[in-house]
Amino acid sequence: MASHFGVAVVPARPYRPRDKAKVEAGVLLVERWVLARLRHRRIYSLGELNLAIQELLEVVNNKPFKKMPGSRRSVFEEIERPAMRPLPARRYEFATFIRGRKVHIDYHVEVDYHYYSVPYQHTGERVDLRLTASVVEIFLCGKRIASHLRSYQRGRHTTDPAHRPESHRRHLDWPPERLVSWAEKTGPQTAALVKGVMESRPHPEHGYRTCLGIMRLGKRYGERRLEAACQRALTVRALSYRSVESILKNGLDQKPLPEHTARPADRRHHENLRGPDYYQ
């Protein structure tokens, strides 16, 4: 902030109370000539309070010095005002910094549970983040490699298409229906799972990588086993690559599907059990 406004910050030295004398004297002056004079006055709004303080500050600033000629107002006009510079054209924006945040395997970094993309070449590296109320800037070795408008939506992604590898860009040219159509070649259960994965994501493209991974499992375990695994995953609502892979790895696709049996009706009789007829 000091650099933005072109000023220097000179803090008081520890254990040197005289360094603060001018500041403490100014506080005492305002307490006596402003706060004390307002202590019995009833004020009903912040605007009215600011106006009252402004009026009393004029009195304080124009009050003649006791031991030297002039007043605070005259010293300001003669010495300080000519030395003042115009404010910067751009407003100062407060920023916080995060050091050493790792780029995830999907070339995104996490900030307050939101995910921002960086060029995919930096996957696995540690970057520095500069956060303001409106912008997220990402730096590597002091060089800015990405900048995004800040979002406060938890669990969502902000992705610059230029940050994706070429293979991912080709996948984004596919509509969701193309992935579903491709999955139908394996079977209806695989297609239903792929469709369910994309519908469960905030945006279909966030499920593309999961869907492609699931379909690649057919090369390792065979399309017949993949179809059975997808059927089981749909039954238990496990819409993820790891769930399907676990089903295949543990051979659960070759076991009967879990049956959902209806709970038997409660036939107990008790004076405190009134039954549905009571509420009709």
C-alpha positions as CSV (number, residue, x, y, z in Angstrom):
1,M,0.0,0.0,0.0
2,A,2.9,2.4,0.8
3,S,4.4,1.7,-2.6
4,H,1.1,2.3,-4.3
5,F,0.7,5.7,-2.8
6,G,4.4,6.6,-2.9
7,V,4.9,7.1,0.8
8,A,7.3,5.6,3.4
9,V,6.2,3.9,6.6
10,V,8.5,4.6,9.6
11,P,7.3,2.6,12.6
12,A,8.0,3.7,16.1
13,R,11.0,2.0,17.7
14,P,10.2,-0.5,20.5
15,Y,10.8,0.7,24.0
16,R,11.1,4.3,22.8
17,P,7.9,6.0,24.0
18,R,9.0,9.5,22.8
19,D,8.7,8.2,19.2
20,K,5.0,8.2,19.7
21,A,4.7,11.6,21.5
22,K,3.2,13.5,18.5
23,V,0.7,10.8,17.8
24,E,-0.4,10.5,21.4
25,A,-0.7,14.3,21.7
26,G,-2.9,14.3,18.6
27,V,-5.2,11.6,20.1
28,L,-5.5,13.6,23.3
29,L,-6.3,16.8,21.4
30,V,-9.1,15.1,19.5
31,E,-10.5,13.5,22.7
32,R,-10.7,16.8,24.4
33,W,-11.9,19.1,21.6
34,V,-14.1,16.7,19.6
35,L,-15.2,13.6,21.6
36,A,-15.6,15.4,24.9
37,R,-17.8,18.1,23.3
38,L,-20.0,15.5,21.7
39,R,-20.5,13.3,24.7
40,H,-23.8,14.8,25.7
41,R,-25.2,15.3,22.2
42,R,-27.7,12.8,20.9
43,I,-27.0,11.8,17.2
44,Y,-29.3,9.7,15.1
45,S,-27.2,8.8,12.0
46,L,-23.7,8.3,10.8
47,G,-24.1,11.3,8.4
48,E,-25.1,13.6,11.2
49,L,-22.1,12.3,13.3
50,N,-19.7,13.0,10.4
51,L,-21.0,16.5,10.0
52,A,-20.7,17.2,13.7
53,I,-17.1,16.0,13.7
54,Q,-16.3,18.0,10.6
55,E,-17.5,21.2,12.3
56,L,-15.4,20.6,15.4
57,L,-12.3,19.7,13.4
58,E,-12.5,23.1,11.7
59,V,-12.4,24.7,15.2
60,V,-9.4,22.5,16.2
61,N,-7.5,23.2,13.0
62,N,-8.1,27.0,13.1
63,K,-7.2,27.3,16.8
64,P,-4.0,29.4,17.2
65,F,-0.9,27.8,18.5
66,K,0.2,28.8,22.0
67,K,4.0,28.9,21.5
68,M,4.4,29.6,17.8
69,P,2.6,31.7,15.2
70,G,-0.2,30.3,13.1
71,S,-2.5,27.3,13.4
72,R,-2.7,23.8,12.1
73,R,-4.6,25.0,9.1
74,S,-2.0,27.7,8.2
75,V,0.9,25.2,8.5
76,F,-1.0,22.8,6.3
77,E,-1.6,25.4,3.6
78,E,1.9,26.8,3.7
79,I,4.0,23.7,4.0
80,E,2.1,20.5,3.5
81,R,-0.3,21.2,0.7
82,P,2.4,22.3,-1.8
83,A,4.2,19.0,-1.1
84,M,1.1,16.9,-1.7
85,R,0.8,14.8,-5.0
86,P,-2.4,13.7,-6.7
87,L,-3.8,10.3,-5.8
88,P,-2.9,7.4,-8.2
89,A,-5.2,7.0,-11.1
90,R,-5.9,3.4,-10.1
91,R,-7.5,2.5,-6.7
92,Y,-5.4,0.5,-4.3
93,E,-6.7,-3.1,-4.1
94,F,-5.9,-5.1,-1.0
95,A,-4.3,-8.5,-1.8
96,T,-3.3,-11.6,0.1
97,F,-0.6,-14.0,-1.0
98,I,-0.4,-17.8,-0.8
99,R,3.0,-19.4,-1.3
100,G,3.8,-22.8,-2.6
101,R,0.4,-24.1,-3.7
102,K,0.7,-27.3,-5.7
103,V,-0.9,-27.6,-9.2
104,H,-3.1,-30.6,-9.3
105,I,-2.9,-33.4,-11.9
106,D,-5.8,-31.7,-13.7
107,Y,-3.7,-28.5,-14.0
108,H,-5.9,-26.6,-11.5
109,V,-5.1,-25.0,-8.2
110,E,-7.5,-24.7,-5.3
111,V,-8.5,-21.4,-3.7
112,D,-11.3,-21.4,-1.1
113,Y,-12.6,-24.7,-2.6
114,H,-12.8,-23.2,-6.1
115,Y,-10.4,-24.5,-8.8
116,Y,-8.5,-22.3,-11.3
117,S,-6.6,-23.5,-14.3
118,V,-2.9,-22.9,-15.2
119,P,-1.1,-24.0,-18.3
120,Y,-1.0,-27.8,-18.2
121,Q,2.8,-27.8,-18.6
122,H,3.1,-26.7,-14.9
123,T,1.2,-29.7,-13.5
124,G,2.8,-30.9,-10.3
125,E,4.8,-27.6,-9.7
126,R,4.3,-25.3,-6.8
127,V,3.1,-21.8,-7.6
128,D,2.3,-18.5,-5.7
129,L,-1.1,-17.0,-5.7
130,R,-2.1,-13.3,-5.4
131,L,-5.7,-12.9,-4.3
132,T,-7.8,-9.8,-4.4
133,A,-11.6,-9.4,-4.1
134,S,-12.0,-9.7,-7.8
135,V,-8.9,-11.4,-9.3
136,V,-6.8,-14.5,-8.8
137,E,-3.3,-14.3,-10.2
138,I,-0.9,-17.3,-10.4
139,F,2.9,-16.8,-10.4
140,L,5.7,-19.2,-11.0
141,C,9.2,-18.0,-10.1
142,G,8.0,-14.5,-10.0
143,K,6.4,-14.6,-13.5
144,R,2.6,-14.5,-13.9
145,I,1.4,-17.6,-15.8
146,A,-2.4,-17.2,-15.3
147,S,-5.0,-14.7,-14.2
148,H,-8.8,-15.3,-13.6
149,L,-11.7,-13.4,-12.3
150,R,-12.3,-14.6,-8.8
151,S,-15.3,-16.9,-8.1
152,Y,-16.7,-17.8,-4.7
153,Q,-18.7,-20.8,-5.9
154,R,-17.4,-23.8,-3.9
155,G,-16.6,-27.0,-5.8
156,R,-16.7,-25.3,-9.2
157,H,-14.0,-24.8,-11.9
158,T,-12.7,-21.8,-13.8
159,T,-10.8,-23.0,-16.8
160,D,-9.1,-21.1,-19.6
161,P,-9.3,-23.3,-22.8
162,A,-5.8,-22.3,-23.7
163,H,-4.5,-24.0,-20.6
164,R,-5.7,-27.4,-21.7
165,P,-3.5,-29.9,-23.5
166,E,-4.4,-30.6,-27.1
167,S,-5.9,-33.9,-26.3
168,H,-8.3,-32.3,-23.8
169,R,-9.2,-29.6,-26.3
170,R,-10.2,-32.3,-28.9
171,H,-12.4,-33.9,-26.2
172,L,-14.1,-30.6,-25.6
173,D,-15.1,-30.4,-29.2
174,W,-17.2,-33.4,-28.6
175,P,-20.8,-32.9,-27.4
176,P,-21.9,-35.1,-24.5
177,E,-24.0,-37.1,-26.9
178,R,-20.9,-38.2,-28.7
179,L,-19.4,-39.7,-25.6
180,V,-22.8,-41.5,-24.8
181,S,-22.9,-42.8,-28.3
182,W,-19.4,-44.1,-28.0
183,A,-20.2,-45.8,-24.7
184,E,-23.3,-47.5,-26.3
185,K,-20.9,-49.6,-28.4
186,T,-19.9,-51.3,-25.1
187,G,-23.5,-51.6,-23.9
188,P,-26.6,-49.7,-22.5
189,Q,-25.4,-49.9,-18.9
190,T,-22.0,-48.2,-19.8
191,A,-23.9,-45.5,-21.8
192,A,-26.2,-44.9,-18.8
193,L,-23.3,-44.6,-16.4
194,V,-21.4,-42.2,-18.7
195,K,-24.6,-40.1,-19.0
196,G,-25.1,-40.2,-15.3
197,V,-21.5,-39.0,-14.6
198,M,-21.9,-36.0,-16.9
199,E,-25.3,-35.1,-15.4
200,S,-23.8,-35.2,-11.9
201,R,-21.2,-32.6,-12.7
202,P,-21.7,-28.8,-12.6
203,H,-20.7,-28.8,-16.3
204,P,-20.5,-31.9,-18.6
205,E,-16.9,-31.2,-19.5
206,H,-15.8,-31.8,-15.9
207,G,-17.0,-35.4,-16.3
208,Y,-15.3,-36.1,-19.7
209,R,-12.0,-37.4,-18.2
210,T,-13.9,-39.7,-15.8
211,C,-16.0,-41.1,-18.7
212,L,-13.0,-41.7,-20.9
213,G,-11.2,-43.5,-18.0
214,I,-14.2,-45.7,-17.5
215,M,-14.4,-46.7,-21.1
216,R,-10.7,-47.4,-21.2
217,L,-11.3,-50.1,-18.5
218,G,-13.0,-52.1,-21.3
219,K,-9.6,-52.7,-22.9
220,R,-8.1,-54.0,-19.7
221,Y,-11.0,-56.1,-18.4
222,G,-13.1,-56.7,-21.5
223,E,-16.3,-55.0,-22.6
224,R,-18.6,-57.7,-21.1
225,R,-17.1,-57.3,-17.6
226,L,-17.2,-53.4,-18.0
227,E,-20.9,-53.6,-18.8
228,A,-21.6,-55.7,-15.7
229,A,-19.5,-53.3,-13.6
230,C,-21.4,-50.3,-14.9
231,Q,-24.7,-52.0,-14.1
232,R,-23.6,-52.6,-10.5
233,A,-22.2,-49.0,-10.2
234,L,-25.6,-47.6,-11.4
235,T,-27.4,-49.8,-8.9
236,V,-25.4,-48.4,-5.9
237,R,-25.1,-44.9,-7.4
238,A,-21.3,-45.0,-7.6
239,L,-20.7,-42.6,-10.4
240,S,-16.9,-42.4,-10.5
241,Y,-14.0,-44.0,-12.2
242,R,-12.5,-45.3,-9.0
243,S,-15.8,-47.1,-8.1
244,V,-16.0,-48.9,-11.4
245,E,-12.3,-49.8,-11.3
246,S,-12.7,-51.2,-7.7
247,I,-15.7,-53.3,-8.8
248,L,-13.6,-54.8,-11.6
249,K,-10.5,-55.2,-9.5
250,N,-12.4,-57.1,-6.8
251,G,-14.5,-59.2,-9.2
252,L,-17.8,-57.8,-7.9
253,D,-19.1,-57.5,-11.5
254,Q,-19.2,-61.4,-11.5
255,K,-21.4,-61.6,-8.4
256,P,-25.2,-61.2,-8.2
257,L,-26.5,-57.7,-7.9
258,P,-27.7,-56.6,-4.4
259,E,-31.4,-57.0,-4.1
260,H,-33.5,-54.3,-2.6
261,T,-36.2,-56.0,-0.5
262,A,-39.1,-54.0,0.8
263,R,-39.3,-53.6,4.6
264,P,-42.0,-55.7,6.1
265,A,-45.0,-53.8,7.3
266,D,-44.9,-53.1,11.1
267,R,-47.6,-55.3,12.6
268,R,-47.1,-54.3,16.2
269,H,-50.0,-53.1,18.2
270,H,-49.5,-50.4,20.8
271,E,-51.6,-47.6,22.2
272,N,-48.9,-45.1,21.2
273,L,-48.8,-46.3,17.6
274,R,-51.7,-44.6,15.9
275,G,-51.1,-45.6,12.3
276,P,-51.7,-43.7,9.0
277,D,-55.5,-43.7,9.5
278,Y,-55.2,-41.3,12.4
279,Y,-53.9,-38.6,10.1
280,Q,-56.5,-38.9,7.4
